[in-house]
Amino acid sequence: MWFIGAGPGAPDLITLRGARALQTADVVLYAGSLVPEAVLEHCRPGVQTVNTAALDLNAQRDWYARALRHGWSVARLHSGDPAIYGATAEQMDLLRTLDLPFEVIPGVSSFTACAAALNAELTRPDVSQTIIITRGSGRASPVPEREALGLLAAHRATMCVFLSGRQLETVVQELLAHYPPETPAALVQRVSQPEERQHRATLGTLLDGLTLSEWALTTMVLVGGALGEDLSVTSRLYDPQYAHRFRRASDPETDAGSAP
């Protein structure tokens, strides 16, 4: 039994280990509301696939129990990485009660895929060395009050807000309580998929001119000074004067004298 991170949606952004597990599985369970069917191209021909979007935990348990009785290998595909907003812990507890061994195979998270799509580094020297991953509060999984967006925003770190498309106005207002309006921000929808859309602006103008209903699903909000494209800050890591165990610091005078 495997829990496999399917990645953000593009079928070639699943890991090699995840793809190999899919190629050997007898049954593949996947959340069709989040995992594009294109990812299933890694399955072997004739494999039994089950869209779990309409199944509650008891119905999924039935599949696991059936697989155990028949000796089937099972792959459970989760969007992004199973460690983030995957509701995997409750399934792992269920498998332990069935004495069904499992392995977790990590995947590419949508927040790193969004950074890649924006050609952005989320941590920049003297700007932000912290990334806060959070989400909009929902009926299925409310956010604890101590983790309210307004409290997290006080750090002004780079923030990636998952599952926030239906609450964009509220999210932006809460962020503006601490981030300056000129802070770089972006919306990315269905990252890495054919329908991907991006919108970059400052936090204060992020929603100007948008039809918010068009961004209601599968949208991430990213905000923070590190997203700025005109930053002149650089890391010391590759500074010629910075020495570490793998590289000596250069001497400008000596190096200049030895130049051809």
C-alpha positions in Angstrom: 0.0 0.0 0.0 1.3 3.4 -1.0 0.2 6.9 -0.3 1.6 8.8 -3.4 2.0 12.5 -3.8 0.7 13.1 -7.3 2.2 16.6 -7.5 0.4 19.8 -8.6 -1.3 18.2 -11.6 1.2 17.9 -14.5 1.7 14.2 -15.1 5.5 14.6 -15.4 5.8 16.3 -12.0 5.1 13.1 -10.1 8.3 11.6 -8.6 10.0 8.6 -10.3 9.3 6.6 -7.1 5.6 7.5 -7.3 5.4 6.7 -11.0 7.0 3.3 -10.4 4.6 2.5 -7.6 1.7 3.3 -9.9 3.1 1.0 -12.5 2.9 -2.0 -10.1 -0.3 -1.2 -8.3 -3.4 -3.5 -8.8 -5.8 -0.8 -7.6 -5.4 2.9 -7.7 -7.6 5.2 -5.6 -7.4 8.9 -6.5 -9.4 12.1 -5.6 -10.7 13.0 -9.1 -11.8 16.4 -7.9 -8.1 17.3 -7.4 -5.9 14.8 -9.2 -6.2 15.1 -13.0 -6.8 11.9 -14.9 -3.7 12.6 -16.9 -1.6 11.5 -13.9 -3.1 8.0 -14.3 -1.1 7.5 -17.5 1.6 6.1 -15.2 -0.7 3.2 -14.3 -0.2 -0.1 -16.0 -2.9 -1.1 -18.6 -6.1 -2.6 -17.1 -5.5 -1.5 -13.6 -8.6 -0.8 -11.5 -9.0 2.9 -10.8 -11.4 4.3 -8.2 -12.4 8.0 -8.0 -12.8 8.6 -4.3 -14.3 12.1 -4.7 -17.7 10.7 -3.8 -16.5 8.2 -1.2 -16.5 8.8 2.6 -13.9 7.2 4.8 -16.0 4.0 5.4 -16.3 3.4 1.7 -12.6 3.9 1.3 -12.0 1.4 4.1 -14.0 -1.1 2.2 -11.6 -0.9 -0.7 -8.6 -1.3 1.6 -10.2 -4.3 3.3 -11.0 -5.9 0.0 -7.5 -5.3 -1.2 -6.2 -7.0 1.9 -8.4 -10.0 1.4 -7.4 -10.4 -2.2 -3.7 -9.6 -1.8 -3.9 -6.6 -4.1 -1.4 -3.8 -4.0 -3.0 -0.4 -3.6 -1.8 3.1 -4.6 -3.6 6.0 -3.0 -3.0 9.2 -5.1 -3.1 12.5 -3.3 -2.7 15.9 -4.9 0.5 17.7 -4.2 2.4 16.2 -1.2 0.5 13.8 1.1 1.8 15.7 4.2 0.0 18.9 3.4 -3.8 19.1 3.5 -4.2 15.6 2.3 -6.4 14.1 5.1 -4.0 11.2 5.1 -3.5 10.8 8.9 -7.0 9.5 9.3 -6.4 7.0 6.5 -3.1 5.9 8.0 -4.9 5.3 11.3 -7.5 3.2 9.5 -4.8 1.1 7.8 -3.1 0.5 11.1 -6.4 -1.0 12.4 -6.4 -3.3 9.4 -2.8 -4.3 9.9 -2.2 -3.2 6.4 1.4 -1.9 5.9 1.9 1.3 3.9 4.6 3.6 2.6 4.3 7.3 2.0 5.9 8.6 -1.2 6.3 12.4 -1.1 5.3 14.7 -4.0 5.8 18.2 -5.4 3.7 20.5 -3.4 1.6 23.2 -5.2 3.3 26.0 -3.2 6.7 25.1 -4.7 5.1 24.6 -8.1 3.6 28.1 -7.8 7.0 29.5 -7.0 8.5 27.8 -10.0 5.7 29.1 -12.3 6.4 32.6 -11.0 10.1 32.2 -11.4 10.4 33.2 -7.8 12.5 32.2 -4.9 10.4 32.3 -1.7 13.4 33.0 0.6 15.6 36.0 0.0 18.5 37.3 2.1 17.4 40.3 4.4 13.9 40.0 3.0 12.4 36.7 4.3 13.9 33.5 5.5 10.6 32.0 6.5 7.7 30.6 4.5 4.3 30.3 6.2 2.0 27.7 4.7 -1.6 28.1 5.7 -5.1 27.9 4.3 -8.5 29.6 4.3 -10.8 28.2 6.9 -13.5 25.8 5.6 -16.4 23.8 6.9 -14.5 20.5 6.7 -11.3 21.8 8.4 -11.6 25.1 10.2 -8.4 26.9 11.0 -7.7 27.2 14.8 -8.1 30.7 16.1 -4.5 30.8 17.2 -3.5 30.4 13.6 -5.7 33.1 12.2 -4.4 34.7 9.1 -4.1 38.1 10.7 -1.8 36.7 13.4 0.4 34.9 11.0 0.6 38.0 8.7 2.2 39.9 11.5 5.5 38.2 10.7 5.5 39.6 7.2 7.2 36.4 6.0 6.6 34.9 2.6 3.1 33.4 2.9 1.4 30.8 0.7 -2.3 30.5 1.4 -3.9 27.3 0.1 -7.6 26.7 -0.6 -8.4 30.4 -0.5 -10.1 31.1 -3.8 -13.6 31.4 -2.3 -12.3 33.9 0.3 -10.1 36.2 -1.7 -11.5 39.4 -0.4 -11.3 38.3 3.2 -7.8 36.9 2.8 -6.5 40.1 1.2 -8.1 42.3 3.9 -6.5 40.3 6.7 -3.1 40.4 5.0 -3.3 44.1 4.5 -3.6 44.6 8.3 0.1 43.8 8.4 1.7 43.8 5.0 2.1 47.2 3.2 -0.2 47.6 0.2 2.9 47.7 -2.1 4.0 44.2 -1.1 4.3 41.9 -4.1 1.5 39.3 -4.4 0.2 36.8 -6.8 -2.6 34.4 -7.6 -1.9 31.1 -9.3 -4.7 28.8 -10.4 -4.3 25.2 -11.4 -0.6 25.4 -11.4 1.3 23.2 -13.9 -2.0 22.2 -15.6 -3.1 23.2 -19.1 -5.6 25.7 -17.6 -3.0 27.4 -15.4 -3.5 31.1 -14.8 -1.3 33.7 -13.0 -2.0 37.2 -11.8 0.7 39.3 -10.3 0.2 42.7 -8.6 0.8 44.4 -5.3 -1.3 43.2 -2.4 -3.3 46.5 -2.4 -4.2 46.1 -6.1 -4.3 42.3 -6.3 -8.1 42.0 -6.8 -8.6 45.1 -8.9 -10.5 44.3 -12.1 -10.8 40.6 -11.4 -13.9 38.5 -11.7 -13.5 36.8 -8.3 -15.8 33.8 -9.2 -13.3 32.8 -11.9 -10.6 32.3 -9.2 -12.8 30.5 -6.7 -11.3 27.0 -7.2 -7.8 25.6 -7.1 -6.2 29.0 -6.4 -3.2 29.9 -4.2 -2.4 33.3 -2.9 1.3 34.1 -2.5 2.5 37.3 -0.8 5.7 38.7 0.5 8.7 40.9 -0.3 10.6 38.0 -1.7 8.3 37.9 -4.7 9.6 41.2 -5.9 11.4 41.1 -9.2 13.5 44.2 -8.7 15.4 43.1 -5.6 19.1 43.7 -5.5 19.8 41.6 -2.4 22.1 38.5 -2.9 23.1 35.6 -0.8 26.7 35.4 0.5 26.8 31.8 -0.5 28.3 32.6 -3.9 30.2 35.7 -2.9 33.8 35.4 -4.0 34.9 36.7 -0.5 32.9 34.0 1.3 34.8 30.9 2.2 33.5 27.5 3.3 34.7 24.0 3.5 34.4 23.4 -0.2 35.8 26.8 -1.5 38.4 29.2 -0.4 37.7 32.9 -0.5 39.3 34.7 -3.3 41.9 37.5 -2.8 41.0 40.4 -5.2 44.6 41.6 -5.3 46.2 38.2 -5.8 43.6 37.1 -8.3 43.9 40.3 -10.3 47.7 39.9 -10.5 47.4 36.3 -11.7 44.8 37.0 -14.4 46.1 36.3 -17.9 
